[in-house]
Amino acid sequence: IDAEKAFDKIDGTKKYLFKLNDGNIIETVAMDYDTRLTLCVSNQVGCRMGCRFCASTIDGLSVS
């Protein structure tokens, strides 16, 4: 699995993209707030949640 890290200057999130062996990508996002750290860990390709900070939701959930 290949991984890439990105930092969003607008909202301060740290994004980790993992390219799977089949070419699909999953994303993990770390949101660092004053009093807590929140993680969104994807275990599937795509997502239906619609979070604005995450690219995984753009194409919806992949069921293949």
Phi and psi in degrees as GROMACS dihedral restraints (atoms count N, CA, C in turn):
[ dihedral_restraints ]
;  ai    aj    ak    al  type     phi  dphi    fc
    3     4     5     6     1   -89.2    20    10
    4     5     6     7     1   147.5    20    10
    6     7     8     9     1  -132.3    20    10
    7     8     9    10     1   148.9    20    10
    9    10    11    12     1  -137.2    20    10
   10    11    12    13     1   140.7    20    10
   12    13    14    15     1  -113.8    20    10
   13    14    15    16     1   139.8    20    10
   15    16    17    18     1  -137.9    20    10
   16    17    18    19     1   150.6    20    10
   18    19    20    21     1  -120.6    20    10
   19    20    21    22     1   126.0    20    10
   21    22    23    24     1   -90.7    20    10
   22    23    24    25     1   113.3    20    10
   24    25    26    27     1   -68.4    20    10
   25    26    27    28     1   -23.2    20    10
   27    28    29    30     1   -76.7    20    10
   28    29    30    31     1   -52.9    20    10
   30    31    32    33     1  -107.4    20    10
   31    32    33    34     1    -3.1    20    10
   33    34    35    36     1    77.5    20    10
   34    35    36    37     1     7.9    20    10
   36    37    38    39     1   -75.7    20    10
   37    38    39    40     1   150.7    20    10
   39    40    41    42     1  -107.6    20    10
   40    41    42    43     1   127.1    20    10
   42    43    44    45     1  -117.7    20    10
   43    44    45    46     1   135.5    20    10
   45    46    47    48     1  -120.5    20    10
   46    47    48    49     1   120.1    20    10
   48    49    50    51     1  -105.5    20    10
   49    50    51    52     1   129.8    20    10
   51    52    53    54     1  -116.3    20    10
   52    53    54    55     1   118.3    20    10
   54    55    56    57     1   -89.9    20    10
   55    56    57    58     1   120.8    20    10
   57    58    59    60     1   -80.7    20    10
   58    59    60    61     1   165.4    20    10
   60    61    62    63     1   -59.0    20    10
   61    62    63    64     1   -27.6    20    10
   63    64    65    66     1   -87.6    20    10
   64    65    66    67     1     4.3    20    10
   66    67    68    69     1    94.4    20    10
   67    68    69    70     1   -14.4    20    10
   69    70    71    72     1   -72.9    20    10
   70    71    72    73     1   160.6    20    10
   72    73    74    75     1  -124.7    20    10
   73    74    75    76     1   136.4    20    10
   75    76    77    78     1  -117.0    20    10
   76    77    78    79     1   154.7    20    10
   78    79    80    81     1  -126.6    20    10
   79    80    81    82     1   141.5    20    10
   81    82    83    84     1  -122.1    20    10
   82    83    84    85     1   134.8    20    10
   84    85    86    87     1  -123.6    20    10
   85    86    87    88     1   131.2    20    10
   87    88    89    90     1  -108.5    20    10
   88    89    90    91     1   125.5    20    10
   90    91    92    93     1  -115.0    20    10
   91    92    93    94     1   111.6    20    10
   93    94    95    96     1   -98.6    20    10
   94    95    96    97     1   108.2    20    10
   96    97    98    99     1  -101.7    20    10
   97    98    99   100     1   171.2    20    10
   99   100   101   102     1   -57.5    20    10
  100   101   102   103     1   -39.7    20    10
  102   103   104   105     1  -110.2    20    10
  103   104   105   106     1    -2.7    20    10
  105   106   107   108     1  -161.5    20    10
  106   107   108   109     1   163.4    20    10
  108   109   110   111     1  -117.4    20    10
  109   110   111   112     1   125.9    20    10
  111   112   113   114     1  -114.4    20    10
  112   113   114   115     1   134.5    20    10
  114   115   116   117     1  -118.5    20    10
  115   116   117   118     1   138.4    20    10
  117   118   119   120     1  -113.5    20    10
  118   119   120   121     1   112.8    20    10
  120   121   122   123     1  -111.6    20    10
  121   122   123   124     1   114.7    20    10
  123   124   125   126     1   -86.6    20    10
  124   125   126   127     1   135.1    20    10
  126   127   128   129     1  -119.2    20    10
  127   128   129   130     1    17.8    20    10
  129   130   131   132     1  -145.2    20    10
  130   131   132   133     1   163.8    20    10
  132   133   134   135     1   -86.6    20    10
  133   134   135   136     1   118.1    20    10
  135   136   137   138     1    85.0    20    10
  136   137   138   139     1   175.1    20    10
  138   139   140   141     1  -162.8    20    10
  139   140   141   142     1   150.2    20    10
  141   142   143   144     1  -104.0    20    10
  142   143   144   145     1     1.2    20    10
  144   145   146   147     1   -68.5    20    10
  145   146   147   148     1   -35.3    20    10
  147   148   149   150     1    83.9    20    10
  148   149   150   151     1    19.9    20    10
  150   151   152   153     1   -63.3    20    10
  151   152   153   154     1   133.5    20    10
  153   154   155   156     1   -69.1    20    10
  154   155   156   157     1   -25.6    20    10
  156   157   158   159     1   -83.1    20    10
  157   158   159   160     1    -5.6    20    10
  159   160   161   162     1  -120.6    20    10
  160   161   162   163     1   131.4    20    10
  162   163   164   165     1   -76.4    20    10
  163   164   165   166     1   -16.9    20    10
  165   166   167   168     1   -61.8    20    10
  166   167   168   169     1   -23.7    20    10
  168   169   170   171     1   -84.7    20    10
  169   170   171   172     1   -12.6    20    10
  171   172   173   174     1   -56.8    20    10
  172   173   174   175     1   -47.7    20    10
  174   175   176   177     1   -98.5    20    10
  175   176   177   178     1     7.1    20    10
  177   178   179   180     1    76.0    20    10
  178   179   180   181     1  -169.3    20    10
  180   181   182   183     1   -84.1    20    10
  181   182   183   184     1   133.1    20    10
  183   184   185   186     1   -92.7    20    10
  184   185   186   187     1   125.6    20    10
  186   187   188   189     1  -105.1    20    10
  187   188   189   190     1     7.0    20    10
